[in-house]
Amino acid sequence: MVVDDSNTIRRSAEIFLVQAGCQVLLAEDGFDALAKIADHQPAVIFCDILMPRLDGYQTCALIKKNQRFRATPVIMLSSKDGLFDRARGRMVGSDHYLTKPFTKESLLKAVAAYALPAS
Protein backbone atom coordinates (compact mmCIF):
# COMPACT_ATOMS: atom_id res chain seq x y z
CA MET A 1 0.00 0.00 0.00
CA VAL A 2 1.18 3.51 -0.83
CA VAL A 3 -0.32 6.36 1.21
CA ASP A 4 0.57 9.81 -0.10
CA ASP A 5 -1.40 12.97 -0.86
CA SER A 6 0.77 13.51 -3.96
CA ASN A 7 -0.68 11.85 -7.04
CA THR A 8 2.79 11.89 -8.63
CA ILE A 9 4.37 9.97 -5.75
CA ARG A 10 1.49 7.47 -5.60
CA ARG A 11 1.68 6.82 -9.35
CA SER A 12 5.46 6.51 -9.54
CA ALA A 13 5.50 4.08 -6.58
CA GLU A 14 2.66 2.13 -8.17
CA ILE A 15 4.54 1.85 -11.49
CA PHE A 16 7.76 0.67 -9.78
CA LEU A 17 5.90 -1.89 -7.65
CA VAL A 18 3.66 -3.23 -10.43
CA GLN A 19 6.69 -3.67 -12.71
CA ALA A 20 8.23 -5.78 -9.93
CA GLY A 21 5.12 -7.97 -9.79
CA CYS A 22 3.52 -6.49 -6.66
CA GLN A 23 -0.18 -5.82 -6.17
CA VAL A 24 -0.60 -2.19 -5.19
CA LEU A 25 -3.24 -0.43 -3.17
CA LEU A 26 -3.29 3.39 -3.16
CA ALA A 27 -4.60 5.83 -0.55
CA GLU A 28 -4.68 9.65 -0.59
CA ASP A 29 -4.45 10.20 3.16
CA GLY A 30 -4.47 8.48 6.53
CA PHE A 31 -8.25 8.11 6.76
CA ASP A 32 -8.43 6.59 3.28
CA ALA A 33 -5.57 4.23 4.21
CA LEU A 34 -7.10 3.06 7.49
CA ALA A 35 -10.36 2.16 5.74
CA LYS A 36 -8.53 0.17 3.05
CA ILE A 37 -6.10 -1.55 5.42
CA ALA A 38 -8.94 -3.24 7.28
CA ASP A 39 -10.37 -4.63 4.03
CA HIS A 40 -7.18 -5.58 2.20
CA GLN A 41 -4.51 -6.25 4.87
CA PRO A 42 -1.48 -5.11 2.83
CA ALA A 43 1.88 -6.85 3.34
CA VAL A 44 3.73 -3.53 3.67
CA ILE A 45 2.62 0.10 3.93
CA PHE A 46 4.53 3.10 2.56
CA CYS A 47 3.20 6.18 4.35
CA ASP A 48 3.96 9.83 3.61
CA ILE A 49 4.54 11.98 6.69
CA LEU A 50 3.07 15.31 5.57
CA MET A 51 -0.57 14.77 4.63
CA PRO A 52 -3.77 16.69 5.32
CA ARG A 53 -6.33 15.53 7.91
CA LEU A 54 -4.30 12.66 9.39
CA ASP A 55 -0.53 12.86 8.99
CA GLY A 56 1.81 9.91 8.54
CA TYR A 57 2.89 9.80 12.18
CA GLN A 58 -0.73 9.62 13.35
CA THR A 59 -1.59 7.06 10.68
CA CYS A 60 1.38 4.86 11.62
CA ALA A 61 0.56 5.09 15.33
CA LEU A 62 -3.05 4.02 14.69
CA ILE A 63 -1.93 1.08 12.54
CA LYS A 64 0.57 -0.08 15.16
CA LYS A 65 -1.93 0.26 18.03
CA ASN A 66 -4.28 -2.16 16.28
CA GLN A 67 -3.54 -5.72 17.38
CA ARG A 68 -4.46 -7.06 13.94
CA PHE A 69 -1.99 -4.84 12.06
CA ARG A 70 0.77 -4.34 14.63
CA ALA A 71 3.15 -6.63 12.73
CA THR A 72 2.49 -4.96 9.34
CA PRO A 73 5.65 -3.10 8.31
CA VAL A 74 5.16 0.66 7.93
CA ILE A 75 7.79 2.56 5.96
CA MET A 76 7.66 6.33 6.33
CA LEU A 77 8.13 8.50 3.22
CA SER A 78 9.37 12.04 3.55
CA SER A 79 11.21 14.72 1.65
CA LYS A 80 12.93 15.56 4.96
CA ASP A 81 15.93 13.49 5.95
CA GLY A 82 16.48 14.84 9.43
CA LEU A 83 17.34 12.89 12.54
CA PHE A 84 14.26 14.30 14.31
CA ASP A 85 11.91 13.00 11.59
CA ARG A 86 13.47 9.54 11.69
CA ALA A 87 13.32 9.43 15.49
CA ARG A 88 9.70 10.55 15.54
CA GLY A 89 8.87 7.86 12.99
CA ARG A 90 10.46 5.20 15.20
CA MET A 91 8.56 6.53 18.23
CA VAL A 92 5.22 5.85 16.50
CA GLY A 93 6.36 2.39 15.42
CA SER A 94 7.58 2.79 11.85
CA ASP A 95 9.87 0.05 10.62
CA HIS A 96 11.91 2.00 8.07
CA TYR A 97 12.30 5.46 6.51
CA LEU A 98 12.67 6.36 2.83
CA THR A 99 13.54 9.84 1.62
CA LYS A 100 11.61 11.25 -1.35
CA PRO A 101 12.20 11.28 -4.19
CA PHE A 102 12.91 7.57 -3.82
CA THR A 103 14.41 5.43 -6.54
CA LYS A 104 12.94 2.26 -7.92
CA GLU A 105 15.85 0.41 -6.30
CA SER A 106 15.32 1.86 -2.81
CA LEU A 107 11.57 1.17 -2.97
CA LEU A 108 12.02 -2.43 -4.10
CA LYS A 109 14.80 -2.99 -1.58
CA ALA A 110 12.41 -1.94 1.20
CA VAL A 111 9.71 -4.28 -0.15
CA ALA A 112 12.21 -7.15 -0.27
CA ALA A 113 13.36 -6.45 3.28
CA TYR A 114 9.94 -6.05 4.88
CA ALA A 115 7.18 -7.59 2.75
CA LEU A 116 8.61 -10.92 1.74
CA PRO A 117 8.39 -13.77 4.25
CA ALA A 118 11.71 -14.93 5.61
CA SER A 119 12.81 -18.20 4.06
ZIQUINOR-V566320 format. One record per residue. N is the residue number from 1. OMEGA is omega in whole degrees, -180 to 180 (NA if undefined). D_CENTER is the distance of its C-alpha to the mean C-alpha in whole Angstrom. Layout:
N,OMEGA,D_CENTER
N,OMEGA,D_CENTER
This chain:
1,176,6
2,-180,5
3,-179,6
4,179,8
5,178,12
6,178,13
7,-179,15
8,180,15
9,179,12
10,-177,11
11,-180,14
12,177,14
13,180,10
14,-180,12
15,180,15
16,-176,14
17,179,13
18,178,16
19,-180,18
20,177,17
21,180,18
22,169,14
23,-174,14
24,176,11
25,-178,11
26,176,10
27,-176,10
28,180,12
29,-176,11
30,-180,10
31,178,14
32,-179,13
33,-177,10
34,178,12
35,-177,15
36,-180,13
37,-179,11
38,-179,15
39,-170,16
40,180,14
41,-179,13
42,-179,10
43,178,10
44,-178,7
45,172,3
46,-172,1
47,176,3
48,179,7
49,-175,9
50,178,12
51,177,12
52,177,16
53,-179,17
54,-176,14
55,-176,12
56,179,9
57,180,11
58,-180,12
59,179,10
60,-180,8
61,180,12
62,178,13
63,-175,11
64,178,12
65,-179,16
66,-178,16
67,-176,18
68,-174,17
69,-177,13
70,-177,14
71,180,13
72,-180,10
73,176,8
74,-180,5
75,-178,4
76,176,5
77,178,7
78,175,10
79,177,14
80,180,15
81,-177,16
82,178,18
83,-180,19
84,-179,18
85,178,15
86,-180,14
87,180,16
88,176,15
89,179,11
90,-179,13
91,180,15
92,173,13
93,-179,12
94,-177,9
95,-176,10
96,-176,9
97,176,9
98,178,9
99,176,12
100,-2,12
101,179,14
102,176,12
103,176,15
104,-180,15
105,-177,16
106,179,13
107,-179,10
108,176,13
109,179,13
110,178,10
111,-179,10
112,-178,14
113,-171,13
114,-172,11
115,-176,11
116,180,15
117,179,18
118,-178,20
119,NA,23
